[in-house]
Amino acid sequence: VTASILALVLANVLMLGLGVGLLPLLRLAATPRELVQRLPIAYAAGLAGTGIASAELALVGIPVGIVALPLLMLVVLALGLRRLGRGGAAEPEDTRRRPWALPALALLAVAAVFLANAARVLAVKPLLENDGWALWGLRARALYEFGHPTAPVFTDAVYPALQYPLFLPELEAIDAHFMRGFDGTLIHLQLLGLAVAFVGAAWTLLARRAPSLLAAATLLAIVTAPSFFGQLGTNSADVPLAMLIGLGVTALATWLADGGAGLLPVATLFLSAGAMTKNEGELFAGAAYVVALLVARRAQRRPLLVATGVSLALVLPWHLWLLAHGITATTFALSHLLHPHYLTSHWYRVTSAQDQLLDQIWRHASWTLLPFLAVAGAAAAVLLRRYRVAAFGIAWILVSFAGLLCVYWASPLPLHPNLFNSADRTIDTLVIGGALLVPVLLGRPGAGYEEGSTPGT
Amino acid sequence: LGSRERAPGTRSRLIAWAAVAAATVLALVSVLQSSRVTWHRLGTDYRRFSALVPGQRESAASEAAGFPASLFDLLSLQLRPHDRIYFQIPHTPYGTLDLHDTLAALGRYYLLPAVEVTRLDRATVVVSYEADPGRLGRRFRSQIELGNSLRVSRLAEP
């Protein structure tokens, strides 16, 4: 077991190395000093980059394992450090007093204690929940065994959720390659890795704009919410999806408000990773891009269109692969949305789904006060006349929620079993993403530096 | 970072500070309300799962579905990599589930890299549970009985 854990840690160190190389390539670090300051985001960037690359390579039959991952890491790291060597304008060093730094760091330390406690559990928890083994575990194990998506596991309707993309199973398959076998228990440590990466990346992103104490308190509130570790440990993709999309919309909202080099590429990276984690991820990422295009300044629209194009280009190969193998979505029938008779006769599905999703969002036993925090933050941002970023946050939540309702509306699956099995999880991204936006909504340029944090502290 | 928002006045700054303070307090109240629950649950889960030995962890999904831990180990020993399995299991109620669907789902996970096929003519091996392989009308190369109701019958090499 110890050797397997070390092998899994080694795989994640390589992903971290890949992330370090990505920071200069994404223009998030122009100097060695900035690279060190923004290292906490490198792990999440590395996980996202590795997951995206391995999911794409799997489609052309190239498995990422003990040979390809170090190679990939070395190439990206070399390219990144080469770019870093060319220098570039560094952001001015902040020398202001930071009275809230210590309390904020204390809250982050508490979050670290919770993560450590969760590590103890995830290292011994078997695959137990149905989706954890029958869907995600199965796909990860198959990718490990076969090296690429293959028939019938990824093509025959007897296997579940064929349309789900490969991001998370690929990360777990890489771990299995390093462990020299698929371990349904230790694989949970990869999910912990995602949570650690999420906290580091969110802290670094929020530090650009948000008051540090609010940023740290929000992160701690997310990590300690009962559903966070409760769902993460089931090996379902919903909390990983929520974390990736949450990081993406945080970076995008900050970029819309302040500009800032590297934020849009980072947002593109995380939104693309989210779109490649679950099909709902495409909805959440698409909603973020559409809303951002509507609220962006004129000068921001062209780079936004490029970012949207990059995400589409990354998602497209999976859809072409599905098309080539004759796989159509089993949980969503787009054609239903084009038939007025279907829509009117199935309106009850919208109202039922709306009630159920809202009930899950506001459920205190799941997310405590996080939804209240998101609503209060959005209202305060309007009050403070931070219209652009408030419009982005509010519209992203509403469009995403409406999109979820459309999915339930158009689904060919019986409504109530579908809601019973999924409603508590499909709202994760709205809750986590909504809460994570609050420090951005209430922050202002330089507030993070002024009130107690530098990126990476 | 470009400072594109207008520098706020004293009153605006006070309101902004109050909003940040209120949101911070709300987040901290959320932490206070949830941290004990989450910590307790993590502790309970650790005690529950750390008591399992590695074999029990591997077969946890199978046992949770009501099948003995040894079932899929026994089956695996009879399979070759890339075998194509036809599950001959009746569609009878199994609690709130279906016996065929439950066992086939477990088989799809535990028996990899052997895979399930739904057409007998594509199968290399038949796993029969509470069913008679003789009823399939095929000539088998070999057949092994792994208990009263479980049989593995080989049709071909993968």
Chai-1 contact restraints between the chains, C-beta under 6 A:
chainA,res_idxA,chainB,res_idxB,connection_type,confidence,min_distance_angstrom,max_distance_angstrom,comment,restraint_id
A,N117,B,L42,contact,1.0,0.0,6.0,A-B,restraint_1
A,A118,B,L42,contact,1.0,0.0,6.0,A-B,restraint_2
A,R120,B,Y46,contact,1.0,0.0,6.0,A-B,restraint_3
A,V121,B,L42,contact,1.0,0.0,6.0,A-B,restraint_4
A,V121,B,D45,contact,1.0,0.0,6.0,A-B,restraint_5
A,V121,B,Y46,contact,1.0,0.0,6.0,A-B,restraint_6
A,V124,B,F49,contact,1.0,0.0,6.0,A-B,restraint_7
A,V124,B,S50,contact,1.0,0.0,6.0,A-B,restraint_8
A,K125,B,F49,contact,1.0,0.0,6.0,A-B,restraint_9
A,P126,B,R57,contact,1.0,0.0,6.0,A-B,restraint_10
A,P126,B,A60,contact,1.0,0.0,6.0,A-B,restraint_11
A,L127,B,A61,contact,1.0,0.0,6.0,A-B,restraint_12
A,L128,B,A60,contact,1.0,0.0,6.0,A-B,restraint_13
A,L128,B,A64,contact,1.0,0.0,6.0,A-B,restraint_14
A,W133,B,A61,contact,1.0,0.0,6.0,A-B,restraint_15
A,W133,B,Y109,contact,1.0,0.0,6.0,A-B,restraint_16
A,A134,B,A105,contact,1.0,0.0,6.0,A-B,restraint_17
A,L138,B,Y109,contact,1.0,0.0,6.0,A-B,restraint_18
A,R141,B,L112,contact,1.0,0.0,6.0,A-B,restraint_19
A,A142,B,L112,contact,1.0,0.0,6.0,A-B,restraint_20
A,E145,B,L112,contact,1.0,0.0,6.0,A-B,restraint_21
A,E145,B,P113,contact,1.0,0.0,6.0,A-B,restraint_22
A,P152,B,V115,contact,1.0,0.0,6.0,A-B,restraint_23
A,V153,B,V115,contact,1.0,0.0,6.0,A-B,restraint_24
A,V158,B,E116,contact,1.0,0.0,6.0,A-B,restraint_25
A,V158,B,T118,contact,1.0,0.0,6.0,A-B,restraint_26
A,T185,B,R57,contact,1.0,0.0,6.0,A-B,restraint_27
A,P211,B,V20,contact,1.0,0.0,6.0,A-B,restraint_28
A,L213,B,T24,contact,1.0,0.0,6.0,A-B,restraint_29
A,L214,B,V20,contact,1.0,0.0,6.0,A-B,restraint_30
A,L214,B,A23,contact,1.0,0.0,6.0,A-B,restraint_31
A,L214,B,T24,contact,1.0,0.0,6.0,A-B,restraint_32
A,A217,B,T24,contact,1.0,0.0,6.0,A-B,restraint_33
A,A217,B,A27,contact,1.0,0.0,6.0,A-B,restraint_34
A,A217,B,L28,contact,1.0,0.0,6.0,A-B,restraint_35
A,T218,B,A27,contact,1.0,0.0,6.0,A-B,restraint_36
A,L220,B,V31,contact,1.0,0.0,6.0,A-B,restraint_37
A,A221,B,A27,contact,1.0,0.0,6.0,A-B,restraint_38
A,A221,B,S30,contact,1.0,0.0,6.0,A-B,restraint_39
A,A221,B,V31,contact,1.0,0.0,6.0,A-B,restraint_40
A,T224,B,V31,contact,1.0,0.0,6.0,A-B,restraint_41
A,T224,B,S34,contact,1.0,0.0,6.0,A-B,restraint_42
A,T224,B,S35,contact,1.0,0.0,6.0,A-B,restraint_43
A,T224,B,T38,contact,1.0,0.0,6.0,A-B,restraint_44
A,A225,B,S34,contact,1.0,0.0,6.0,A-B,restraint_45
A,P226,B,S34,contact,1.0,0.0,6.0,A-B,restraint_46
A,P226,B,V37,contact,1.0,0.0,6.0,A-B,restraint_47
A,P226,B,T38,contact,1.0,0.0,6.0,A-B,restraint_48
A,D258,B,L1,contact,1.0,0.0,6.0,A-B,restraint_49
A,G259,B,G2,contact,1.0,0.0,6.0,A-B,restraint_50
A,G260,B,L1,contact,1.0,0.0,6.0,A-B,restraint_51
A,T368,B,S30,contact,1.0,0.0,6.0,A-B,restraint_52
A,T368,B,Q33,contact,1.0,0.0,6.0,A-B,restraint_53
A,T368,B,S34,contact,1.0,0.0,6.0,A-B,restraint_54
A,L369,B,L26,contact,1.0,0.0,6.0,A-B,restraint_55
A,L369,B,S30,contact,1.0,0.0,6.0,A-B,restraint_56
A,L373,B,L26,contact,1.0,0.0,6.0,A-B,restraint_57
A,L373,B,A27,contact,1.0,0.0,6.0,A-B,restraint_58
A,G377,B,A23,contact,1.0,0.0,6.0,A-B,restraint_59
A,A380,B,A19,contact,1.0,0.0,6.0,A-B,restraint_60
A,L384,B,A16,contact,1.0,0.0,6.0,A-B,restraint_61
A,V438,B,A23,contact,1.0,0.0,6.0,A-B,restraint_62
A,L442,B,A19,contact,1.0,0.0,6.0,A-B,restraint_63
A,L442,B,V20,contact,1.0,0.0,6.0,A-B,restraint_64
A,L442,B,A23,contact,1.0,0.0,6.0,A-B,restraint_65
A,R444,B,E5,contact,1.0,0.0,6.0,A-B,restraint_66
A,P445,B,L1,contact,1.0,0.0,6.0,A-B,restraint_67
A,P445,B,S3,contact,1.0,0.0,6.0,A-B,restraint_68
